[in-house]
């Protein structure tokens, strides 16, 4: 149960408004899930043999809906190996109905724009 569901179940009505998410980036859930699936496939491809489905918890995009525009989230994938002291991972944020991704130290890649039309490699992921 989520904290909101638990408060509802226990009848803690004074907590419900505080725990209810505030959607700041209205993106239809079916679009968000499509973007999420493509992002997960990108991570799996980039990580190659390092990716183990049973061991990884890939990022869920629904929390992005509660952030303001241009707020980036970090998803690390380096876990202390591979590229010396450089952090490996992905910065990602919502831009309209697209997902912008900046890959840091991951397979010499720069950025991506993921939309319902597919995954597009871009030189630099910039929020419009």
Buried (B, 14 or more C-beta within 10 A) or exposed (E): EEEBEEBBEEEEEEBEEEBEEEEEBEBEEEBBBBBBEBBBEBBBEBBEEBBEEEEEEBBEBBEBBEBEEEEBBEBEBBEEEEEEEEBBBBBBBBBEBBBBBBBBBBEEBBBBBBBEEEBEEEEEBEEE
